[in-house]
């Protein structure tokens, strides 16, 4: 069986490290699917869920708030400031943060405030989507 080593790392800790058959994640220009022996690649990734099909047939979901992806033929590395295991996502907390970001968007007084609130809202919407995907499985 062909596998590829996958590391998902946040600013604080290693979130996942192990062998996988397949990895899917949100690339900057669309969804990326990576199998063993993939062509080398470095690209930015958007906020969303990383789905890892593990060597034993199980699946692991990780939410990332954007970041960098490096692919080598035998290794995939996902670097993100924020990465949360699917099982650790908190819907109530994410909904509260989304409401706060929506309020900040309404009250934005400068271009910077508007950009910050819009960015935060996009990340939280992606987190809630990832949470729903994780809960469906």
Residue pairs with C-beta under 8 A, 6 or more apart in sequence:
1 21
1 55
2 21
2 35
2 36
2 37
3 19
3 20
3 21
3 36
3 55
4 19
4 20
4 21
4 23
4 34
4 35
4 36
4 37
4 38
4 73
4 74
4 75
4 76
5 17
5 18
5 19
5 20
5 74
5 75
5 76
6 16
6 17
6 18
6 19
6 20
6 23
6 52
6 75
6 76
6 77
6 78
7 14
7 16
7 17
7 75
7 76
7 77
7 78
8 14
8 15
8 16
8 17
8 50
8 52
8 62
8 64
8 78
8 80
8 83
9 15
9 77
9 78
9 79
9 80
9 83
10 80
10 81
10 82
10 83
10 84
11 80
11 81
11 82
15 62
15 83
15 84
15 85
16 52
16 60
16 62
16 85
18 52
18 54
18 55
18 60
19 54
19 55
20 52
20 53
20 54
20 55
20 76
21 35
21 36
21 53
21 54
21 55
22 33
22 34
22 35
22 52
22 53
23 33
23 34
23 50
23 51
23 52
23 53
23 76
24 31
24 32
24 33
24 34
24 50
24 51
25 31
25 32
25 34
25 45
25 48
25 49
25 50
25 51
25 64
25 69
25 78
26 32
26 45
26 46
26 47
26 48
26 49
26 126
27 43
27 44
27 45
27 46
27 69
28 43
28 44
28 45
28 46
32 43
32 45
32 69
34 71
34 76
36 73
36 74
37 73
37 74
38 71
38 73
38 76
39 71
39 73
40 71
40 72
40 73
41 69
41 70
41 71
42 68
42 69
42 70
42 71
43 68
43 69
44 66
44 67
44 68
44 69
45 64
45 66
45 67
45 68
45 69
45 78
45 80
46 66
46 126
47 63
47 64
47 65
47 66
47 122
47 123
47 126
47 127
48 63
48 64
48 126
48 129
48 130
49 61
49 62
49 63
49 64
49 86
49 129
49 130
49 133
49 134
50 61
50 62
50 63
50 64
50 78
50 83
51 59
51 60
51 61
51 133
52 59
52 60
52 61
52 62
53 59
54 60
59 137
60 85
60 86
61 85
61 86
61 130
61 133
61 134
61 137
62 78
62 83
62 84
62 85
62 86
63 82
63 83
63 84
63 86
63 89
63 126
63 127
63 130
63 131
64 78
64 80
64 82
64 83
65 80
65 81
65 82
65 83
65 123
65 126
65 127
66 80
66 81
66 123
67 78
67 79
67 80
67 81
67 83
68 78
68 79
68 80
69 76
69 77
69 78
69 79
70 76
70 77
70 79
71 77
82 123
84 127
86 130
86 131
86 134
87 134
89 127
89 130
89 131
89 134
91 128
91 131
94 124
94 127
94 128
94 131
95 128
97 120
97 124
98 121
98 124
98 125
98 128
101 117
101 120
101 121
101 124
102 121
104 113
104 116
104 117
104 120
105 114
105 117
105 118
105 121
107 113
108 114
108 117
